[in-house]
Amino acid sequence: MTKKMRMICAGGDKTLAEWDTETVSPQRLSEIEKEFNERVAQGWLAADITNKKDEIIRSFDPNAEILLIPRVRGGRK
Amino acid sequence: MDIFSHPVQDDYERAKDKARHLLKSILPEKSWEELEMKDVVTYQGKRGVYIISPYSQTEILDPNSGKCLAYACLQLTIPAPTYDRMVAEYILIKSDEKRYWKTANIFSQTSNAFGFAALFYFAVTDIALFVNLLRTLLTTR
């Protein structure tokens, strides 16, 4: 099954990585996981949006559709 | 496109469409229908009912009375279409409501009511002092 890791950016969301859970190599998965961890360390929110689950995750899940959301902050009145 | 750069008009429209599409993909069908009909998304959380709107602050209602408790304001730290902010807000409220309250700026309705009461009080006091000053001036002449 194909999964994607997407990120929200100024031009809408873009796909950072796409992999087939059946055939992806451990090396490729580790690269994607590294990118995931780097973004999360920078303050990005990671969400598992598989089947409208919409759950914030702290660690990489190769079986999840992942959406990376830029850091959020309180806005002005 | 760099994630921090401001898109030009055509790109902006494209980005808006993509963001709307992303929002559709994460929302339950009923919530999407609500957005199309009323231009808001309602989510029932533990601490309140959230009315997330693309063009105004999120309204937080008391789940029992339906009265407005507060307004919340949350922003993405990059320039992105408003529907992307709705995506972030919806996911955060649904998945980690406590964090949402910690992160968003919450403007309590009760503090607004207090603010209006205080304003009214000071206005009345000022008028009374002014009238008193006028009376003093007139009686001393």
Backbone of each chain as ProteinMPNN parsed JSONL, in Angstrom:
{"seq_chain_A": "MTKKMRMICAGGDKTLAEWDTETVSPQRLSEIEKEFNERVAQGWLAADITNKKDEIIRSFDPNAEILLIPRVRGGRK", "coords_chain_A": {"N_chain_A": [[0.841, -1.197, 0.0], [0.527, 2.205, -0.833], [2.005, 4.949, 0.797], [2.195, 8.338, 2.027], [4.283, 11.103, 2.944], [3.476, 14.215, 3.752], [3.812, 17.802, 3.628], [2.72, 20.924, 4.937], [2.954, 23.907, 3.191], [3.729, 27.243, 1.938], [2.655, 27.231, -0.634], [0.544, 25.477, -0.535], [-0.039, 21.981, 0.267], [2.785, 19.772, 0.044], [4.317, 16.818, -1.321], [6.637, 15.062, 0.51], [7.733, 12.577, 0.701], [7.154, 9.344, -0.652], [6.066, 6.053, -0.408], [5.979, 2.502, -0.838], [4.503, 0.326, 1.282], [4.948, -2.366, 1.174], [7.145, -2.809, -0.43], [9.188, -1.0, 0.107], [12.568, -0.093, 0.841], [14.601, -0.788, 3.755], [16.552, 1.113, 4.085], [15.613, 3.369, 2.672], [13.325, 3.87, 4.138], [14.483, 4.575, 6.527], [15.686, 6.959, 5.811], [13.441, 8.553, 5.336], [12.324, 8.546, 7.851], [14.295, 9.902, 9.225], [14.072, 12.463, 8.145], [11.504, 13.038, 9.036], [11.919, 13.049, 11.847], [13.678, 15.199, 12.055], [12.111, 17.379, 11.275], [10.094, 17.313, 13.239], [11.648, 17.799, 15.481], [12.251, 20.413, 14.957], [9.95, 21.641, 15.631], [7.707, 21.162, 14.141], [4.397, 19.893, 13.717], [3.345, 16.577, 13.672], [1.003, 14.614, 12.021], [-1.103, 11.776, 11.961], [-2.984, 11.061, 9.348], [-4.397, 9.038, 8.28], [-7.211, 7.566, 6.929], [-8.884, 9.645, 7.949], [-8.101, 9.851, 10.595], [-6.619, 11.75, 12.005], [-4.632, 12.334, 14.07], [-2.226, 13.443, 16.352], [1.153, 12.57, 16.12], [4.177, 11.386, 17.616], [6.256, 9.836, 16.909], [7.723, 8.293, 14.01], [5.655, 6.537, 11.781], [5.634, 4.017, 9.597], [3.399, 2.978, 8.385], [1.521, 4.881, 8.219], [-0.402, 7.621, 6.839], [1.117, 10.581, 6.587], [1.013, 13.892, 7.801], [2.752, 16.841, 7.883], [2.785, 19.636, 9.86], [3.457, 23.065, 9.957], [5.072, 24.834, 12.649], [2.902, 26.135, 15.144], [1.367, 29.08, 16.561], [0.051, 31.37, 19.028], [-2.351, 33.719, 17.912], [-3.075, 37.189, 17.03], [-5.6, 39.325, 18.463]], "CA_chain_A": [[0.0, 0.0, 0.0], [1.341, 3.416, -0.93], [1.826, 5.97, 1.842], [2.885, 9.588, 1.727], [4.528, 12.067, 4.008], [3.277, 15.527, 3.128], [4.007, 18.946, 4.517], [2.017, 22.162, 4.57], [3.855, 25.033, 2.929], [3.029, 28.423, 1.429], [1.944, 26.911, -1.874], [-0.327, 24.318, -0.294], [0.781, 20.872, 0.768], [3.603, 19.095, -0.961], [4.732, 15.484, -0.899], [8.063, 14.955, 0.812], [8.151, 11.192, 0.443], [6.086, 8.401, -0.989], [6.652, 4.717, -0.361], [5.072, 1.346, -0.817], [4.819, -0.365, 2.54], [5.343, -3.751, 0.883], [8.413, -2.934, -1.159], [10.18, 0.021, 0.453], [13.77, -0.647, 1.468], [14.844, -0.266, 5.107], [17.388, 2.317, 3.967], [14.729, 4.472, 2.277], [12.465, 4.16, 5.299], [15.285, 5.265, 7.541], [15.844, 8.342, 5.318], [12.165, 9.259, 5.561], [12.201, 8.699, 9.3], [15.254, 10.95, 9.616], [13.444, 13.746, 7.768], [10.379, 13.194, 9.976], [12.453, 13.421, 13.159], [14.269, 16.541, 11.971], [11.008, 18.362, 11.258], [9.447, 17.315, 14.561], [12.595, 18.465, 16.394], [12.177, 21.853, 14.671], [8.682, 22.159, 16.141], [6.569, 20.826, 13.272], [3.463, 18.904, 14.259], [3.142, 15.469, 12.736], [-0.306, 14.002, 12.257], [-1.489, 10.59, 11.196], [-4.294, 11.413, 8.772], [-4.934, 7.842, 7.622], [-8.666, 7.397, 7.105], [-9.412, 10.754, 8.767], [-7.759, 9.605, 11.997], [-6.255, 13.094, 12.483], [-4.043, 12.182, 15.392], [-0.833, 13.904, 16.414], [2.075, 11.477, 16.45], [5.518, 11.872, 17.986], [7.279, 9.028, 16.241], [7.419, 7.934, 12.634], [4.94, 5.281, 11.562], [5.692, 3.763, 8.144], [2.089, 2.566, 7.867], [0.58, 6.002, 8.327], [-0.372, 8.792, 5.946], [1.609, 11.586, 7.533], [0.956, 15.308, 7.416], [3.583, 17.691, 8.736], [2.192, 20.98, 9.983], [4.446, 23.991, 10.514], [4.872, 25.267, 14.033], [1.769, 27.05, 15.319], [1.494, 29.995, 17.699], [-1.148, 32.161, 19.287], [-2.455, 34.881, 17.031], [-3.551, 38.435, 17.639], [-7.046, 39.53, 18.506]], "C_chain_A": [[0.883, 1.257, 0.0], [0.986, 4.412, 0.178], [2.636, 7.205, 1.472], [3.198, 10.332, 3.011], [4.47, 13.43, 3.327], [3.541, 16.632, 4.134], [3.223, 20.139, 4.004], [3.069, 23.238, 4.322], [3.052, 26.155, 2.268], [2.202, 28.13, 0.178], [0.961, 25.766, -1.727], [0.546, 23.177, 0.179], [1.635, 20.286, -0.343], [4.111, 17.763, -0.409], [6.244, 15.451, -0.692], [8.575, 13.564, 0.488], [6.936, 10.33, 0.166], [6.717, 7.019, -1.004], [5.567, 3.656, -0.369], [5.452, 0.514, 0.405], [5.32, -1.803, 2.32], [6.783, -3.83, 0.354], [9.507, -1.951, -0.757], [11.39, -0.607, 1.173], [13.957, -0.057, 2.868], [15.651, 1.032, 5.069], [16.533, 3.55, 3.632], [13.822, 4.885, 3.45], [13.228, 4.943, 6.364], [15.551, 6.716, 7.127], [14.585, 9.166, 5.607], [11.986, 9.533, 7.06], [13.115, 9.817, 9.804], [14.652, 12.334, 9.334], [12.295, 14.061, 8.728], [10.899, 13.72, 11.318], [13.038, 14.825, 13.166], [13.175, 17.609, 12.039], [10.355, 18.457, 12.632], [10.342, 18.023, 15.586], [12.568, 19.982, 16.189], [10.843, 22.465, 15.132], [7.487, 21.893, 15.228], [5.69, 19.82, 13.989], [3.316, 17.81, 13.213], [1.805, 14.822, 13.055], [-0.491, 12.777, 11.367], [-2.892, 10.875, 10.658], [-4.893, 10.233, 7.988], [-6.423, 7.704, 7.942], [-9.285, 8.4, 8.077], [-9.175, 10.554, 10.271], [-7.392, 10.923, 12.692], [-5.687, 13.089, 13.897], [-2.595, 12.655, 15.364], [0.061, 12.745, 16.843], [3.453, 12.07, 16.763], [6.604, 11.05, 17.314], [6.777, 8.552, 14.881], [6.717, 6.58, 12.557], [4.9, 5.023, 10.05], [4.355, 3.354, 7.53], [1.055, 3.689, 7.891], [0.736, 6.983, 7.173], [-0.002, 9.942, 6.859], [1.489, 12.994, 6.956], [1.804, 16.088, 8.409], [3.046, 19.11, 8.692], [3.234, 21.912, 10.584], [4.098, 24.38, 11.94], [3.691, 26.256, 14.117], [2.024, 27.933, 16.544], [0.177, 30.755, 17.88], [-1.171, 33.385, 18.395], [-2.981, 36.09, 17.765], [-5.054, 38.534, 17.548], [-7.524, 40.269, 17.265]], "O_chain_A": [[1.859, 1.345, 0.745], [-0.187, 4.672, 0.448], [3.611, 7.14, 0.723], [2.495, 10.216, 4.016], [5.282, 13.756, 2.462], [3.497, 16.412, 5.345], [3.08, 20.339, 2.798], [3.961, 23.451, 5.142], [1.844, 26.029, 2.065], [1.151, 28.738, -0.025], [0.588, 25.146, -2.723], [1.729, 23.368, 0.462], [1.257, 20.301, -1.515], [4.307, 17.602, 0.796], [7.021, 15.768, -1.593], [9.715, 13.395, 0.054], [5.844, 10.565, 0.684], [7.799, 6.84, -1.563], [4.424, 3.881, 0.028], [6.589, 0.061, 0.533], [6.015, -2.372, 3.162], [7.525, -4.769, 0.642], [10.638, -2.058, -1.233], [11.249, -1.517, 1.99], [13.512, 1.06, 3.131], [15.465, 1.924, 5.897], [16.7, 4.619, 4.219], [13.594, 6.067, 3.707], [12.691, 5.845, 7.007], [15.633, 7.6, 7.979], [14.657, 10.31, 6.057], [11.554, 10.612, 7.465], [12.747, 10.578, 10.699], [14.716, 13.241, 10.164], [12.134, 15.198, 9.172], [10.388, 14.704, 11.852], [12.916, 15.554, 14.15], [13.294, 18.601, 12.758], [10.094, 19.553, 13.128], [9.854, 18.753, 16.448], [12.827, 20.746, 17.119], [10.646, 23.676, 15.029], [6.378, 22.347, 15.509], [6.172, 18.998, 14.768], [3.179, 18.086, 12.022], [1.509, 14.518, 14.211], [-0.094, 12.752, 10.202], [-3.862, 10.923, 11.415], [-5.775, 10.412, 7.148], [-6.822, 7.727, 9.106], [-10.107, 8.039, 8.919], [-9.949, 11.027, 11.103], [-7.804, 11.174, 13.824], [-6.201, 13.756, 14.795], [-1.835, 12.306, 14.461], [-0.238, 12.034, 17.803], [3.831, 13.117, 16.238], [7.737, 11.508, 17.165], [5.575, 8.429, 14.645], [7.136, 5.61, 13.187], [4.211, 5.73, 9.314], [4.192, 3.378, 6.31], [-0.126, 3.474, 7.619], [1.817, 7.16, 6.611], [-0.73, 10.246, 7.804], [1.814, 13.246, 5.796], [1.599, 16.006, 9.62], [2.877, 19.7, 7.625], [3.833, 21.59, 11.61], [2.95, 24.26, 12.367], [3.525, 27.108, 13.243], [2.793, 27.578, 17.438], [-0.682, 30.771, 16.999], [-0.139, 34.01, 18.152], [-3.293, 36.034, 18.954], [-5.695, 37.924, 16.692], [-8.718, 40.533, 17.125]]}, "seq_chain_B": "MDIFSHPVQDDYERAKDKARHLLKSILPEKSWEELEMKDVVTYQGKRGVYIISPYSQTEILDPNSGKCLAYACLQLTIPAPTYDRMVAEYILIKSDEKRYWKTANIFSQTSNAFGFAALFYFAVTDIALFVNLLRTLLTTR", "coords_chain_B": {"N_chain_B": [[8.799, 25.823, -4.708], [9.733, 27.902, -2.046], [9.14, 27.241, 1.397], [8.634, 29.43, 2.979], [8.134, 31.574, 1.362], [6.052, 34.159, -0.019], [3.249, 33.405, -1.977], [2.489, 34.334, -5.415], [-0.48, 35.885, -6.98], [-1.874, 33.929, -8.738], [-0.639, 31.576, -7.917], [-1.423, 31.695, -5.325], [-4.199, 31.259, -5.461], [-4.163, 28.66, -6.401], [-2.86, 27.422, -4.296], [-4.737, 27.838, -2.318], [-6.852, 26.253, -3.245], [-5.643, 23.751, -3.057], [-5.253, 23.599, -0.325], [-7.869, 23.61, 0.566], [-8.711, 21.227, -0.483], [-7.099, 19.496, 0.948], [-8.127, 19.927, 3.483], [-10.676, 18.904, 3.111], [-10.013, 16.239, 2.846], [-9.323, 15.485, 5.407], [-11.482, 15.95, 7.022], [-14.549, 14.717, 8.514], [-17.33, 13.601, 6.544], [-19.73, 14.948, 7.144], [-18.875, 17.263, 8.428], [-17.522, 18.487, 6.381], [-19.616, 19.038, 4.652], [-20.958, 20.86, 6.225], [-19.102, 22.928, 6.196], [-19.204, 23.67, 3.524], [-21.797, 24.585, 3.357], [-22.193, 26.431, 5.491], [-19.823, 27.674, 5.857], [-18.21, 27.182, 8.049], [-16.59, 25.032, 10.474], [-17.704, 22.795, 12.817], [-16.67, 21.511, 15.888], [-16.983, 19.208, 18.45], [-15.459, 19.354, 21.408], [-13.719, 18.362, 24.476], [-13.615, 20.444, 26.233], [-15.259, 22.311, 25.21], [-17.398, 23.541, 22.54], [-16.229, 23.972, 19.356], [-16.114, 26.457, 16.931], [-14.846, 26.617, 13.98], [-13.593, 28.871, 11.727], [-12.914, 30.041, 8.377], [-12.368, 32.737, 8.08], [-12.499, 34.129, 10.455], [-11.898, 34.423, 14.033], [-11.677, 31.476, 16.092], [-14.581, 30.345, 17.592], [-15.476, 29.552, 20.867], [-17.776, 27.586, 22.4], [-19.984, 27.1, 25.187], [-20.638, 23.782, 26.013], [-23.075, 23.032, 27.115], [-24.879, 25.26, 27.486], [-24.53, 26.588, 25.128], [-23.616, 29.109, 24.943], [-21.276, 31.699, 24.115], [-18.028, 31.188, 25.166], [-15.434, 31.959, 24.794], [-12.99, 33.38, 22.502], [-10.693, 32.072, 20.185], [-7.391, 32.303, 18.902], [-5.238, 31.153, 16.525], [-2.236, 30.699, 14.766], [-0.376, 29.777, 11.835], [3.16, 29.495, 11.519], [4.133, 30.126, 9.087], [3.475, 31.798, 5.947], [0.46, 30.785, 4.779], [-2.381, 29.324, 3.074], [-5.652, 30.066, 4.397], [-7.214, 27.817, 4.827], [-5.369, 25.87, 5.406], [-4.574, 26.638, 7.91], [-6.933, 26.057, 9.189], [-6.891, 23.296, 8.992], [-4.706, 22.689, 10.639], [-5.676, 23.674, 13.058], [-8.001, 22.16, 13.479], [-6.979, 19.531, 13.66], [-5.303, 19.786, 15.877], [-7.111, 20.492, 17.93], [-8.741, 18.253, 17.933], [-6.962, 16.176, 18.479], [-5.207, 16.941, 20.533], [-6.338, 18.663, 22.711], [-5.67, 20.03, 25.02], [-3.144, 21.034, 24.492], [-3.824, 22.739, 22.457], [-5.198, 24.747, 23.844], [-3.101, 25.717, 25.302], [-1.463, 26.74, 23.365], [-2.887, 28.431, 21.561], [-4.057, 31.848, 21.458], [-6.313, 32.772, 23.794], [-9.234, 34.504, 24.121], [-11.118, 35.481, 26.589], [-14.65, 35.595, 26.979], [-15.843, 36.447, 29.297], [-13.978, 38.136, 30.381], [-14.128, 40.168, 28.57], [-16.685, 41.083, 29.071], [-16.3, 42.039, 31.618], [-14.529, 44.024, 31.0], [-16.118, 45.818, 29.526], [-17.907, 46.527, 31.543], [-16.176, 47.794, 33.301], [-15.343, 49.904, 31.692], [-17.755, 51.282, 31.383], [-18.218, 52.003, 34.027], [-16.035, 53.738, 34.519], [-16.617, 55.717, 32.659], [-19.041, 56.782, 33.61], [-18.157, 57.722, 36.107], [-16.305, 59.648, 35.254], [-18.012, 61.475, 33.972], [-19.574, 62.277, 36.123], [-17.629, 63.533, 37.716], [-16.922, 65.586, 36.003], [-19.305, 67.046, 35.843], [-19.495, 67.811, 38.484], [-17.235, 69.434, 38.645], [-17.964, 71.496, 36.912], [-20.154, 72.487, 38.277], [-18.92, 73.44, 40.605], [-17.297, 75.432, 39.501], [-19.247, 77.18, 38.514], [-20.607, 77.915, 40.836], [-18.646, 79.272, 42.26], [-18.296, 81.611, 40.86]], "CA_chain_B": [[8.563, 27.064, -3.968], [10.232, 27.867, -0.687], [7.972, 27.192, 2.291], [8.398, 30.707, 3.638], [7.909, 32.66, 0.42], [4.656, 34.514, -0.269], [2.914, 33.075, -3.355], [1.826, 35.377, -6.196], [-1.923, 35.678, -6.99], [-2.275, 32.641, -9.322], [-0.15, 30.534, -7.011], [-2.226, 31.784, -4.111], [-5.477, 30.581, -5.728], [-3.856, 27.229, -6.494], [-2.548, 26.977, -2.933], [-6.01, 27.837, -1.595], [-7.579, 25.058, -3.684], [-4.97, 22.572, -2.487], [-5.507, 23.592, 1.121], [-9.277, 23.227, 0.711], [-8.751, 19.798, -0.797], [-6.487, 18.812, 2.097], [-9.106, 20.017, 4.57], [-11.734, 17.937, 2.787], [-9.515, 14.874, 3.042], [-9.196, 15.128, 6.836], [-12.746, 16.158, 7.734], [-15.661, 13.794, 8.278], [-18.205, 14.093, 5.47], [-20.725, 15.904, 7.684], [-18.191, 18.532, 8.711], [-17.24, 19.105, 5.085], [-20.899, 19.584, 4.172], [-21.203, 22.061, 7.026], [-18.206, 23.977, 5.701], [-19.703, 24.137, 2.225], [-23.075, 25.287, 3.528], [-22.151, 27.547, 6.455], [-18.462, 28.218, 5.869], [-17.548, 26.924, 9.333], [-16.515, 23.631, 10.89], [-17.993, 22.681, 14.25], [-16.111, 20.308, 16.505], [-17.326, 19.079, 19.871], [-14.322, 18.896, 22.192], [-14.04, 18.08, 25.881], [-13.755, 21.706, 26.973], [-16.237, 23.187, 24.572], [-17.719, 23.312, 21.128], [-15.379, 24.906, 18.611], [-16.602, 26.842, 15.611], [-13.635, 27.042, 13.257], [-14.0, 29.604, 10.53], [-11.738, 30.44, 7.584], [-12.097, 34.174, 8.057], [-12.538, 34.803, 11.754], [-11.351, 33.636, 15.135], [-12.461, 30.308, 16.48], [-15.487, 30.627, 18.691], [-15.599, 28.402, 21.774], [-19.088, 27.667, 23.048], [-20.275, 26.202, 26.299], [-21.355, 22.639, 25.432], [-24.43, 22.893, 27.651], [-25.753, 26.408, 27.204], [-24.317, 27.091, 23.768], [-23.147, 30.495, 25.023], [-19.872, 31.868, 23.748], [-17.146, 31.286, 26.331], [-14.183, 32.634, 24.432], [-12.528, 33.316, 21.115], [-9.307, 31.596, 20.143], [-6.666, 32.681, 17.691], [-4.054, 30.326, 16.289], [-1.637, 30.997, 13.447], [0.788, 29.014, 11.384], [4.311, 30.407, 11.498], [4.502, 30.416, 7.698], [2.302, 32.286, 5.217], [-0.201, 29.651, 4.125], [-3.818, 29.575, 2.932], [-6.437, 29.995, 5.626], [-7.72, 26.443, 5.027], [-4.296, 25.11, 6.054], [-4.671, 26.977, 9.341], [-8.082, 25.292, 9.703], [-6.42, 21.908, 9.111], [-3.875, 22.632, 11.856], [-6.517, 23.916, 14.221], [-8.904, 21.013, 13.646], [-6.204, 18.371, 14.128], [-4.822, 20.057, 17.241], [-8.244, 20.411, 18.869], [-9.224, 16.863, 17.978], [-5.964, 15.239, 18.977], [-4.532, 17.399, 21.745], [-7.088, 19.876, 23.056], [-4.933, 20.723, 26.08], [-2.069, 21.763, 23.81], [-4.476, 23.826, 21.718], [-5.475, 25.825, 24.805], [-1.812, 26.274, 25.713], [-0.802, 27.406, 22.243], [-3.689, 29.509, 20.977], [-4.412, 32.954, 22.331], [-7.734, 32.63, 24.118], [-9.79, 35.756, 24.628], [-12.319, 35.089, 27.313], [-15.822, 36.46, 26.851], [-16.143, 37.046, 30.592], [-13.082, 39.275, 30.596], [-14.669, 41.243, 27.744], [-17.832, 41.631, 29.781], [-15.729, 42.826, 32.706], [-13.943, 45.203, 30.352], [-17.218, 46.742, 29.214], [-18.429, 47.02, 32.822], [-15.183, 48.739, 33.814], [-15.41, 51.071, 30.816], [-18.996, 51.978, 31.732], [-18.012, 52.576, 35.353], [-15.13, 54.889, 34.395], [-17.313, 56.764, 31.9], [-20.009, 57.399, 34.528], [-17.372, 58.459, 37.101], [-15.761, 60.833, 34.575], [-19.117, 62.425, 33.75], [-19.94, 62.807, 37.44], [-16.556, 64.444, 38.118], [-17.007, 66.753, 35.125], [-20.486, 67.805, 36.28], [-19.112, 68.379, 39.771], [-16.287, 70.505, 38.349], [-18.745, 72.584, 36.319], [-20.971, 73.071, 39.365], [-17.987, 74.171, 41.476], [-16.902, 76.628, 38.769], [-20.394, 78.084, 38.431], [-20.967, 78.438, 42.173], [-17.601, 80.166, 42.742], [-18.391, 82.904, 40.141]], "C_chain_B": [[9.048, 26.906, -2.532], [9.045, 27.934, 0.278], [7.658, 28.527, 2.93], [8.059, 31.839, 2.664], [6.417, 32.902, 0.214], [4.323, 34.16, -1.717], [2.297, 34.26, -4.086], [0.367, 34.974, -6.379], [-2.368, 34.309, -7.541], [-1.877, 31.478, -8.411], [-1.001, 30.503, -5.752], [-3.547, 31.039, -4.294], [-5.276, 29.069, -5.771], [-3.612, 26.653, -5.086], [-3.831, 26.867, -2.101], [-6.824, 26.594, -1.942], [-6.982, 23.795, -3.072], [-5.281, 22.447, -0.996], [-6.946, 23.146, 1.401], [-9.438, 21.719, 0.49], [-8.183, 18.978, 0.377], [-7.469, 18.787, 3.272], [-10.224, 18.996, 4.356], [-11.285, 16.512, 3.111], [-9.411, 14.485, 4.518], [-10.52, 15.228, 7.602], [-13.743, 15.023, 7.504], [-16.616, 14.427, 7.253], [-19.182, 15.174, 5.952], [-20.099, 17.275, 7.923], [-17.872, 19.262, 7.407], [-18.506, 19.755, 4.506], [-21.23, 20.88, 4.918], [-20.35, 23.225, 6.529], [-18.722, 24.546, 4.379], [-20.985, 24.968, 2.379], [-22.945, 26.539, 4.384], [-20.801, 28.227, 6.539], [-17.788, 28.126, 7.244], [-17.481, 25.406, 9.57], [-16.755, 23.599, 12.396], [-17.388, 21.388, 14.774], [-16.427, 20.302, 18.001], [-16.124, 18.51, 20.615], [-14.734, 18.607, 23.616], [-14.326, 19.371, 26.644], [-14.77, 22.656, 26.357], [-16.529, 22.77, 23.142], [-16.983, 24.396, 20.335], [-15.989, 25.189, 17.238], [-15.394, 27.414, 14.861], [-14.054, 27.66, 11.932], [-12.762, 29.999, 9.709], [-11.38, 31.911, 7.737], [-12.25, 34.886, 9.398], [-11.995, 33.873, 12.83], [-12.273, 32.466, 15.467], [-13.299, 30.643, 17.708], [-15.581, 29.374, 19.559], [-16.889, 28.564, 22.567], [-19.18, 26.71, 24.221], [-21.082, 25.029, 25.749], [-22.793, 22.494, 25.919], [-25.348, 24.039, 27.245], [-25.642, 26.908, 25.769], [-23.839, 28.535, 23.737], [-21.665, 30.568, 24.686], [-19.02, 32.062, 25.005], [-15.924, 32.131, 26.018], [-13.967, 32.587, 22.924], [-11.068, 32.888, 21.147], [-8.66, 31.99, 18.827], [-5.37, 31.878, 17.605], [-3.537, 30.621, 14.889], [-0.562, 29.98, 13.123], [1.952, 29.996, 11.337], [4.851, 30.627, 10.083], [3.273, 31.011, 7.002], [1.68, 31.129, 4.455], [-1.686, 29.966, 4.007], [-4.579, 29.329, 4.241], [-6.958, 28.574, 5.909], [-6.644, 25.537, 5.64], [-4.283, 25.383, 7.555], [-5.838, 26.202, 9.968], [-7.707, 23.832, 9.91], [-5.651, 21.764, 10.425], [-4.743, 22.743, 13.106], [-7.406, 22.7, 14.517], [-8.141, 19.813, 14.241], [-5.746, 18.572, 15.573], [-5.959, 19.945, 18.265], [-8.663, 18.949, 19.036], [-8.238, 15.942, 18.701], [-5.326, 15.644, 20.299], [-5.123, 18.751, 22.177], [-6.353, 20.733, 24.1], [-3.84, 21.596, 25.461], [-2.631, 22.952, 23.02], [-4.695, 25.019, 22.647], [-4.189, 26.494, 25.261], [-1.213, 27.132, 24.609], [-1.585, 28.613, 21.724], [-3.835, 30.658, 21.976], [-5.918, 32.886, 22.549], [-8.214, 33.945, 24.732], [-11.138, 35.447, 25.264], [-13.457, 36.099, 27.126], [-16.112, 37.162, 28.162], [-15.23, 38.239, 30.843], [-13.522, 40.449, 29.735], [-15.828, 41.924, 28.457], [-17.345, 42.508, 30.923], [-15.162, 44.126, 32.146], [-14.998, 46.238, 30.045], [-17.783, 47.357, 30.499], [-17.487, 48.081, 33.382], [-15.233, 50.039, 33.011], [-16.62, 51.942, 31.17], [-18.829, 52.711, 33.065], [-17.148, 53.84, 35.261], [-15.799, 56.048, 33.651], [-18.273, 57.521, 32.815], [-19.269, 58.257, 35.56], [-16.826, 59.755, 36.494], [-16.835, 61.9, 34.384], [-19.495, 63.097, 35.073], [-18.906, 63.828, 37.902], [-16.615, 65.737, 37.3], [-18.162, 67.658, 35.539], [-20.168, 68.516, 37.59], [-18.169, 69.572, 39.578], [-17.021, 71.725, 37.804], [-19.535, 73.314, 37.401], [-20.103, 73.922, 40.289], [-17.604, 75.5, 40.823], [-18.028, 77.658, 38.76], [-20.738, 78.705, 39.786], [-19.908, 79.401, 42.706], [-17.639, 81.519, 42.049], [-19.376, 83.851, 40.77]], "O_chain_B": [[8.795, 25.887, -1.889], [8.057, 28.613, -0.002], [6.534, 28.745, 3.381], [7.733, 32.946, 3.095], [5.616, 31.969, 0.266], [5.052, 34.577, -2.617], [1.652, 35.103, -3.462], [-0.018, 33.869, -5.997], [-3.146, 33.608, -6.894], [-2.646, 30.548, -8.169], [-1.268, 29.443, -5.187], [-3.973, 30.287, -3.418], [-6.089, 28.3, -5.259], [-4.084, 25.569, -4.741], [-3.996, 25.948, -1.299], [-7.41, 25.957, -1.066], [-7.699, 22.897, -2.632], [-5.533, 21.359, -0.479], [-7.205, 22.402, 2.347], [-10.197, 21.044, 1.186], [-8.711, 17.927, 0.74], [-7.623, 17.775, 3.956], [-10.657, 18.32, 5.289], [-12.07, 15.691, 3.585], [-9.41, 13.299, 4.849], [-10.664, 14.665, 8.687], [-13.779, 14.435, 6.423], [-16.683, 15.65, 7.128], [-19.425, 16.169, 5.268], [-20.712, 18.309, 7.655], [-17.941, 20.489, 7.335], [-18.47, 20.855, 3.956], [-21.71, 21.852, 4.335], [-20.815, 24.362, 6.453], [-18.678, 25.755, 4.152], [-21.221, 25.919, 1.633], [-23.508, 27.584, 4.057], [-20.652, 29.243, 7.218], [-16.895, 28.915, 7.554], [-18.208, 24.624, 8.956], [-16.083, 24.298, 13.153], [-17.564, 20.317, 14.193], [-16.167, 21.274, 18.711], [-15.802, 17.33, 20.475], [-15.92, 18.602, 23.947], [-15.146, 19.406, 27.561], [-15.092, 23.692, 26.938], [-15.989, 21.794, 22.621], [-17.11, 25.587, 20.621], [-16.332, 24.272, 16.492], [-14.984, 28.552, 15.091], [-14.767, 27.053, 11.134], [-11.697, 30.258, 10.269], [-10.226, 32.295, 7.546], [-12.142, 36.111, 9.468], [-11.678, 32.71, 12.579], [-13.466, 32.473, 15.165], [-12.8, 31.151, 18.713], [-15.745, 28.267, 19.046], [-17.074, 29.535, 23.301], [-18.542, 25.657, 24.244], [-22.1, 25.239, 25.09], [-23.631, 21.908, 25.234], [-26.445, 23.824, 26.73], [-26.547, 27.568, 25.258], [-23.672, 29.124, 22.669], [-20.903, 29.634, 24.936], [-19.256, 32.972, 25.8], [-15.445, 32.905, 26.847], [-14.647, 31.873, 22.188], [-10.306, 33.293, 22.025], [-9.303, 32.007, 17.778], [-4.527, 31.927, 18.501], [-4.315, 30.773, 13.946], [0.071, 29.405, 14.008], [1.75, 31.194, 11.137], [5.903, 31.242, 9.905], [2.146, 30.755, 7.425], [2.318, 30.554, 3.573], [-2.201, 30.79, 4.761], [-4.193, 28.499, 5.064], [-7.123, 28.179, 7.063], [-6.964, 24.557, 6.313], [-4.021, 24.492, 8.364], [-5.758, 25.75, 11.111], [-8.141, 23.201, 10.873], [-5.901, 20.854, 11.214], [-4.565, 22.006, 14.076], [-7.538, 22.276, 15.665], [-8.597, 19.176, 15.191], [-5.795, 17.649, 16.386], [-5.78, 19.369, 19.338], [-8.906, 18.483, 20.149], [-8.64, 15.042, 19.439], [-4.947, 14.786, 21.097], [-4.507, 19.807, 22.031], [-6.401, 21.962, 24.074], [-3.642, 22.744, 25.859], [-2.01, 24.011, 22.927], [-4.411, 26.16, 22.281], [-4.175, 27.686, 25.571], [-0.54, 28.126, 24.879], [-1.017, 29.678, 21.481], [-3.747, 30.456, 23.187], [-6.698, 32.937, 21.597], [-7.668, 34.425, 25.726], [-12.136, 35.192, 24.59], [-13.231, 37.309, 27.119], [-16.562, 38.308, 28.178], [-15.644, 39.232, 31.441], [-13.318, 41.603, 30.113], [-15.951, 43.149, 28.459], [-17.895, 43.581, 31.174], [-15.302, 45.19, 32.748], [-14.785, 47.427, 30.285], [-18.096, 48.546, 30.545], [-17.923, 49.123, 33.872], [-15.173, 51.132, 33.574], [-16.523, 53.167, 31.247], [-19.232, 53.864, 33.218], [-17.477, 54.874, 35.843], [-15.573, 57.214, 33.974], [-18.315, 58.751, 32.798], [-19.688, 59.376, 35.858], [-16.871, 60.815, 37.118], [-16.591, 63.086, 34.609], [-19.706, 64.308, 35.138], [-19.27, 64.88, 38.427], [-16.391, 66.83, 37.82], [-18.021, 68.88, 35.581], [-20.528, 69.677, 37.78], [-18.291, 70.589, 40.262], [-16.73, 72.856, 38.194], [-19.59, 74.543, 37.452], [-20.513, 75.006, 40.706], [-17.582, 76.546, 41.472], [-17.799, 78.849, 38.968], [-21.113, 79.875, 39.867], [-20.227, 80.265, 43.524], [-17.084, 82.487, 42.568], [-19.56, 84.965, 40.281]]}, "name": "protein", "num_of_chains": 2, "seq": "MTKKMRMICAGGDKTLAEWDTETVSPQRLSEIEKEFNERVAQGWLAADITNKKDEIIRSFDPNAEILLIPRVRGGRKMDIFSHPVQDDYERAKDKARHLLKSILPEKSWEELEMKDVVTYQGKRGVYIISPYSQTEILDPNSGKCLAYACLQLTIPAPTYDRMVAEYILIKSDEKRYWKTANIFSQTSNAFGFAALFYFAVTDIALFVNLLRTLLTTR"}
